[in-house]
Amino acid sequence: MTRGNQRELARAKNLKKQQDQAKKKGAGESGVALKERRERDAATMREKQKKAQDKKEAAEAGKK
């Protein structure tokens, strides 16, 4: 039975993959960076909504 070796290789590969994923997850964004990104994204969305609202009001004013 040669499958035992394949299983061991697959287990080692999977263990390495899980460790790499844990490193990426842990080394990702810190709480501060995440908060800053959320604030920046929120500001961008508010700006887009304001432009859309202005465009809508201009279109309504053109109809009247």
Biopython code that builds the backbone (N, CA, C, O; Angstrom):
import numpy as np
from Bio.PDB.StructureBuilder import StructureBuilder

atoms = [
    (1, "MET", "N", (0.835, -1.179, 0.000)),
    (1, "MET", "CA", (0.000, 0.000, 0.000)),
    (1, "MET", "C", (0.883, 1.247, 0.000)),
    (1, "MET", "O", (1.584, 1.527, 0.973)),
    (2, "THR", "N", (0.840, 1.964, -1.067)),
    (2, "THR", "CA", (1.639, 3.172, -1.181)),
    (2, "THR", "C", (0.844, 4.403, -0.776)),
    (2, "THR", "O", (1.369, 5.516, -0.759)),
    (3, "ARG", "N", (-0.398, 4.198, -0.457)),
    (3, "ARG", "CA", (-1.231, 5.348, -0.112)),
    (3, "ARG", "C", (-0.825, 6.011, 1.192)),
    (3, "ARG", "O", (-1.078, 7.202, 1.375)),
    (4, "GLY", "N", (-0.208, 5.281, 2.094)),
    (4, "GLY", "CA", (0.213, 5.867, 3.364)),
    (4, "GLY", "C", (1.139, 7.045, 3.141)),
    (4, "GLY", "O", (1.025, 8.064, 3.823)),
    (5, "ASN", "N", (2.048, 6.918, 2.200)),
    (5, "ASN", "CA", (2.977, 7.993, 1.895)),
    (5, "ASN", "C", (2.230, 9.185, 1.316)),
    (5, "ASN", "O", (2.529, 10.331, 1.653)),
    (6, "GLN", "N", (1.269, 8.926, 0.453)),
    (6, "GLN", "CA", (0.493, 10.013, -0.140)),
    (6, "GLN", "C", (-0.296, 10.759, 0.926)),
    (6, "GLN", "O", (-0.417, 11.983, 0.880)),
    (7, "ARG", "N", (-0.823, 10.024, 1.871)),
    (7, "ARG", "CA", (-1.570, 10.663, 2.949)),
    (7, "ARG", "C", (-0.668, 11.572, 3.769)),
    (7, "ARG", "O", (-1.041, 12.694, 4.110)),
    (8, "GLU", "N", (0.521, 11.073, 4.081)),
    (8, "GLU", "CA", (1.453, 11.885, 4.865)),
    (8, "GLU", "C", (1.857, 13.140, 4.113)),
    (8, "GLU", "O", (1.946, 14.217, 4.702)),
    (9, "LEU", "N", (2.099, 13.011, 2.821)),
    (9, "LEU", "CA", (2.460, 14.177, 2.019)),
    (9, "LEU", "C", (1.304, 15.170, 1.963)),
    (9, "LEU", "O", (1.518, 16.378, 2.057)),
    (10, "ALA", "N", (0.084, 14.667, 1.809)),
    (10, "ALA", "CA", (-1.090, 15.531, 1.765)),
    (10, "ALA", "C", (-1.294, 16.235, 3.099)),
    (10, "ALA", "O", (-1.648, 17.414, 3.134)),
    (11, "ARG", "N", (-1.073, 15.520, 4.192)),
    (11, "ARG", "CA", (-1.211, 16.138, 5.517)),
    (11, "ARG", "C", (-0.185, 17.237, 5.711)),
    (11, "ARG", "O", (-0.513, 18.307, 6.225)),
    (12, "ALA", "N", (1.046, 16.991, 5.310)),
    (12, "ALA", "CA", (2.099, 17.998, 5.451)),
    (12, "ALA", "C", (1.783, 19.222, 4.596)),
    (12, "ALA", "O", (1.965, 20.359, 5.033)),
    (13, "LYS", "N", (1.308, 18.979, 3.376)),
    (13, "LYS", "CA", (0.961, 20.083, 2.478)),
    (13, "LYS", "C", (-0.183, 20.910, 3.069)),
    (13, "LYS", "O", (-0.144, 22.140, 3.043)),
    (14, "ASN", "N", (-1.185, 20.236, 3.594)),
    (14, "ASN", "CA", (-2.339, 20.916, 4.181)),
    (14, "ASN", "C", (-1.935, 21.707, 5.420)),
    (14, "ASN", "O", (-2.419, 22.818, 5.635)),
    (15, "LEU", "N", (-1.056, 21.142, 6.231)),
    (15, "LEU", "CA", (-0.590, 21.832, 7.425)),
    (15, "LEU", "C", (0.147, 23.110, 7.038)),
    (15, "LEU", "O", (-0.067, 24.157, 7.649)),
    (16, "LYS", "N", (1.003, 23.033, 6.041)),
    (16, "LYS", "CA", (1.737, 24.209, 5.573)),
    (16, "LYS", "C", (0.764, 25.259, 5.042)),
    (16, "LYS", "O", (0.927, 26.450, 5.307)),
    (17, "LYS", "N", (-0.245, 24.819, 4.296)),
    (17, "LYS", "CA", (-1.244, 25.741, 3.743)),
    (17, "LYS", "C", (-2.003, 26.461, 4.859)),
    (17, "LYS", "O", (-2.232, 27.668, 4.784)),
    (18, "GLN", "N", (-2.386, 25.721, 5.881)),
    (18, "GLN", "CA", (-3.113, 26.319, 7.000)),
    (18, "GLN", "C", (-2.245, 27.311, 7.764)),
    (18, "GLN", "O", (-2.730, 28.351, 8.211)),
    (19, "GLN", "N", (-0.969, 26.990, 7.911)),
    (19, "GLN", "CA", (-0.062, 27.905, 8.600)),
    (19, "GLN", "C", (0.119, 29.190, 7.800)),
    (19, "GLN", "O", (0.148, 30.280, 8.372)),
    (20, "ASP", "N", (0.240, 29.069, 6.485)),
    (20, "ASP", "CA", (0.378, 30.253, 5.642)),
    (20, "ASP", "C", (-0.867, 31.126, 5.722)),
    (20, "ASP", "O", (-0.764, 32.351, 5.778)),
    (21, "GLN", "N", (-2.045, 30.501, 5.726)),
    (21, "GLN", "CA", (-3.287, 31.265, 5.819)),
    (21, "GLN", "C", (-3.386, 31.973, 7.168)),
    (21, "GLN", "O", (-3.862, 33.106, 7.240)),
    (22, "ALA", "N", (-2.940, 31.316, 8.233)),
    (22, "ALA", "CA", (-2.982, 31.926, 9.559)),
    (22, "ALA", "C", (-2.041, 33.127, 9.609)),
    (22, "ALA", "O", (-2.363, 34.141, 10.228)),
    (23, "LYS", "N", (-0.881, 33.018, 8.960)),
    (23, "LYS", "CA", (0.059, 34.137, 8.924)),
    (23, "LYS", "C", (-0.545, 35.321, 8.191)),
    (23, "LYS", "O", (-0.440, 36.460, 8.646)),
    (24, "LYS", "N", (-1.177, 35.051, 7.055)),
    (24, "LYS", "CA", (-1.783, 36.128, 6.273)),
    (24, "LYS", "C", (-2.909, 36.793, 7.054)),
    (24, "LYS", "O", (-3.049, 38.016, 7.036)),
    (25, "LYS", "N", (-3.698, 35.993, 7.731)),
    (25, "LYS", "CA", (-4.823, 36.523, 8.485)),
    (25, "LYS", "C", (-4.330, 37.356, 9.663)),
    (25, "LYS", "O", (-4.875, 38.427, 9.933)),
    (26, "GLY", "N", (-3.318, 36.883, 10.357)),
    (26, "GLY", "CA", (-2.790, 37.588, 11.512)),
    (26, "GLY", "C", (-2.013, 38.829, 11.129)),
    (26, "GLY", "O", (-2.030, 39.825, 11.852)),
    (27, "ALA", "N", (-1.329, 38.775, 9.990)),
    (27, "ALA", "CA", (-0.503, 39.904, 9.566)),
    (27, "ALA", "C", (-1.283, 40.867, 8.695)),
    (27, "ALA", "O", (-0.710, 41.787, 8.112)),
    (28, "GLY", "N", (-2.561, 40.665, 8.603)),
    (28, "GLY", "CA", (-3.392, 41.525, 7.764)),
    (28, "GLY", "C", (-3.558, 42.891, 8.383)),
    (28, "GLY", "O", (-2.633, 43.411, 9.006)),
    (29, "GLU", "N", (-4.687, 43.456, 8.223)),
    (29, "GLU", "CA", (-4.934, 44.807, 8.700)),
    (29, "GLU", "C", (-5.116, 44.818, 10.211)),
    (29, "GLU", "O", (-5.803, 43.968, 10.779)),
    (30, "SER", "N", (-4.503, 45.773, 10.830)),
    (30, "SER", "CA", (-4.713, 45.947, 12.260)),
    (30, "SER", "C", (-6.035, 46.682, 12.455)),
    (30, "SER", "O", (-6.642, 47.146, 11.490)),
    (31, "GLY", "N", (-6.472, 46.784, 13.686)),
    (31, "GLY", "CA", (-7.735, 47.454, 13.969)),
    (31, "GLY", "C", (-7.724, 48.901, 13.549)),
    (31, "GLY", "O", (-8.739, 49.422, 13.086)),
    (32, "VAL", "N", (-6.587, 49.563, 13.705)),
    (32, "VAL", "CA", (-6.486, 50.977, 13.354)),
    (32, "VAL", "C", (-6.601, 51.146, 11.843)),
    (32, "VAL", "O", (-7.337, 52.009, 11.365)),
    (33, "ALA", "N", (-5.874, 50.323, 11.092)),
    (33, "ALA", "CA", (-5.905, 50.431, 9.640)),
    (33, "ALA", "C", (-7.306, 50.120, 9.118)),
    (33, "ALA", "O", (-7.787, 50.768, 8.188)),
    (34, "LEU", "N", (-7.942, 49.147, 9.709)),
    (34, "LEU", "CA", (-9.290, 48.785, 9.295)),
    (34, "LEU", "C", (-10.250, 49.943, 9.554)),
    (34, "LEU", "O", (-11.099, 50.255, 8.719)),
    (35, "LYS", "N", (-10.110, 50.569, 10.704)),
    (35, "LYS", "CA", (-10.976, 51.703, 11.045)),
    (35, "LYS", "C", (-10.744, 52.861, 10.077)),
    (35, "LYS", "O", (-11.693, 53.495, 9.616)),
    (36, "GLU", "N", (-9.484, 53.129, 9.778)),
    (36, "GLU", "CA", (-9.165, 54.207, 8.841)),
    (36, "GLU", "C", (-9.732, 53.916, 7.460)),
    (36, "GLU", "O", (-10.264, 54.811, 6.804)),
    (37, "ARG", "N", (-9.621, 52.673, 7.017)),
    (37, "ARG", "CA", (-10.147, 52.314, 5.704)),
    (37, "ARG", "C", (-11.657, 52.469, 5.663)),
    (37, "ARG", "O", (-12.212, 52.959, 4.679)),
    (38, "ARG", "N", (-12.315, 52.054, 6.728)),
    (38, "ARG", "CA", (-13.775, 52.190, 6.775)),
    (38, "ARG", "C", (-14.193, 53.658, 6.730)),
    (38, "ARG", "O", (-15.148, 54.014, 6.040)),
    (39, "GLU", "N", (-13.480, 54.502, 7.462)),
    (39, "GLU", "CA", (-13.801, 55.928, 7.447)),
    (39, "GLU", "C", (-13.575, 56.520, 6.067)),
    (39, "GLU", "O", (-14.384, 57.317, 5.594)),
    (40, "ARG", "N", (-12.484, 56.140, 5.419)),
    (40, "ARG", "CA", (-12.174, 56.645, 4.078)),
    (40, "ARG", "C", (-13.239, 56.180, 3.079)),
    (40, "ARG", "O", (-13.699, 56.956, 2.241)),
    (41, "ASP", "N", (-13.621, 54.909, 3.178)),
    (41, "ASP", "CA", (-14.646, 54.389, 2.283)),
    (41, "ASP", "C", (-15.989, 55.063, 2.516)),
    (41, "ASP", "O", (-16.727, 55.331, 1.567)),
    (42, "ALA", "N", (-16.306, 55.335, 3.770)),
    (42, "ALA", "CA", (-17.569, 56.004, 4.088)),
    (42, "ALA", "C", (-17.573, 57.418, 3.514)),
    (42, "ALA", "O", (-18.589, 57.873, 2.989)),
    (43, "ALA", "N", (-16.452, 58.105, 3.613)),
    (43, "ALA", "CA", (-16.361, 59.459, 3.063)),
    (43, "ALA", "C", (-16.535, 59.430, 1.546)),
    (43, "ALA", "O", (-17.196, 60.295, 0.972)),
    (44, "THR", "N", (-15.941, 58.433, 0.911)),
    (44, "THR", "CA", (-16.075, 58.289, -0.544)),
    (44, "THR", "C", (-17.525, 58.042, -0.928)),
    (44, "THR", "O", (-18.020, 58.622, -1.895)),
    (45, "MET", "N", (-18.201, 57.191, -0.184)),
    (45, "MET", "CA", (-19.601, 56.894, -0.481)),
    (45, "MET", "C", (-20.486, 58.122, -0.262)),
    (45, "MET", "O", (-21.399, 58.376, -1.047)),
    (46, "ARG", "N", (-20.220, 58.877, 0.797)),
    (46, "ARG", "CA", (-21.001, 60.099, 1.015)),
    (46, "ARG", "C", (-20.823, 61.071, -0.145)),
    (46, "ARG", "O", (-21.778, 61.713, -0.581)),
    (47, "GLU", "N", (-19.606, 61.173, -0.637)),
    (47, "GLU", "CA", (-19.324, 62.056, -1.769)),
    (47, "GLU", "C", (-20.063, 61.583, -3.023)),
    (47, "GLU", "O", (-20.630, 62.393, -3.756)),
    (48, "LYS", "N", (-20.056, 60.288, -3.263)),
    (48, "LYS", "CA", (-20.763, 59.751, -4.432)),
    (48, "LYS", "C", (-22.265, 59.980, -4.315)),
    (48, "LYS", "O", (-22.924, 60.319, -5.298)),
    (49, "GLN", "N", (-22.810, 59.795, -3.102)),
    (49, "GLN", "CA", (-24.239, 60.002, -2.900)),
    (49, "GLN", "C", (-24.614, 61.469, -3.102)),
    (49, "GLN", "O", (-25.672, 61.777, -3.650)),
    (50, "LYS", "N", (-23.739, 62.366, -2.655)),
    (50, "LYS", "CA", (-24.009, 63.791, -2.827)),
    (50, "LYS", "C", (-24.007, 64.151, -4.314)),
    (50, "LYS", "O", (-24.863, 64.913, -4.764)),
    (51, "LYS", "N", (-23.067, 63.617, -5.071)),
    (51, "LYS", "CA", (-23.023, 63.886, -6.507)),
    (51, "LYS", "C", (-24.270, 63.346, -7.197)),
    (51, "LYS", "O", (-24.839, 64.007, -8.066)),
    (52, "ALA", "N", (-24.696, 62.138, -6.807)),
    (52, "ALA", "CA", (-25.887, 61.550, -7.402)),
    (52, "ALA", "C", (-27.124, 62.383, -7.065)),
    (52, "ALA", "O", (-27.993, 62.588, -7.913)),
    (53, "GLN", "N", (-27.196, 62.861, -5.823)),
    (53, "GLN", "CA", (-28.332, 63.682, -5.409)),
    (53, "GLN", "C", (-28.347, 64.996, -6.173)),
    (53, "GLN", "O", (-29.405, 65.446, -6.612)),
    (54, "ASP", "N", (-27.172, 65.620, -6.338)),
    (54, "ASP", "CA", (-27.088, 66.874, -7.096)),
    (54, "ASP", "C", (-27.511, 66.662, -8.544)),
    (54, "ASP", "O", (-28.207, 67.494, -9.124)),
    (55, "LYS", "N", (-27.090, 65.553, -9.115)),
    (55, "LYS", "CA", (-27.443, 65.240, -10.502)),
    (55, "LYS", "C", (-28.952, 65.031, -10.634)),
    (55, "LYS", "O", (-29.575, 65.478, -11.597)),
    (56, "LYS", "N", (-29.521, 64.345, -9.647)),
    (56, "LYS", "CA", (-30.966, 64.092, -9.660)),
    (56, "LYS", "C", (-31.747, 65.403, -9.527)),
    (56, "LYS", "O", (-32.743, 65.611, -10.219)),
    (57, "GLU", "N", (-31.294, 66.273, -8.642)),
    (57, "GLU", "CA", (-31.961, 67.568, -8.456)),
    (57, "GLU", "C", (-31.844, 68.426, -9.706)),
    (57, "GLU", "O", (-32.782, 69.140, -10.061)),
    (58, "ALA", "N", (-30.701, 68.362, -10.372)),
    (58, "ALA", "CA", (-30.517, 69.130, -11.602)),
    (58, "ALA", "C", (-31.451, 68.616, -12.692)),
    (58, "ALA", "O", (-31.995, 69.402, -13.469)),
    (59, "ALA", "N", (-31.635, 67.312, -12.751)),
    (59, "ALA", "CA", (-32.539, 66.731, -13.754)),
    (59, "ALA", "C", (-33.987, 67.128, -13.465)),
    (59, "ALA", "O", (-34.746, 67.416, -14.390)),
    (60, "GLU", "N", (-34.368, 67.144, -12.198)),
    (60, "GLU", "CA", (-35.727, 67.541, -11.826)),
    (60, "GLU", "C", (-35.944, 69.027, -12.107)),
    (60, "GLU", "O", (-37.024, 69.425, -12.544)),
    (61, "ALA", "N", (-34.935, 69.837, -11.862)),
    (61, "ALA", "CA", (-35.058, 71.267, -12.116)),
    (61, "ALA", "C", (-35.168, 71.527, -13.615)),
    (61, "ALA", "O", (-35.827, 72.480, -14.031)),
    (62, "GLY", "N", (-34.536, 70.699, -14.418)),
    (62, "GLY", "CA", (-34.617, 70.855, -15.864)),
    (62, "GLY", "C", (-35.992, 70.500, -16.392)),
    (62, "GLY", "O", (-36.414, 71.036, -17.417)),
    (63, "LYS", "N", (-36.694, 69.616, -15.724)),
    (63, "LYS", "CA", (-38.035, 69.220, -16.161)),
    (63, "LYS", "C", (-39.069, 70.291, -15.845)),
    (63, "LYS", "O", (-40.071, 70.398, -16.552)),
    (64, "LYS", "N", (-38.854, 71.074, -14.816)),
    (64, "LYS", "CA", (-39.844, 72.072, -14.384)),
    (64, "LYS", "C", (-39.767, 73.307, -15.181)),
    (64, "LYS", "O", (-40.531, 74.243, -14.945)),
]
sb = StructureBuilder()
sb.init_structure("model")
sb.init_model(0)
sb.init_chain("A")
sb.init_seg("    ")
for serial, (resi, resn, name, xyz) in enumerate(atoms, 1):
    if name == "N":
        sb.init_residue(resn, " ", resi, " ")
    sb.init_atom(name, np.array(xyz, "f"), 0.0, 1.0, " ", f" {name:<3s}", serial, name[0])
structure = sb.get_structure()
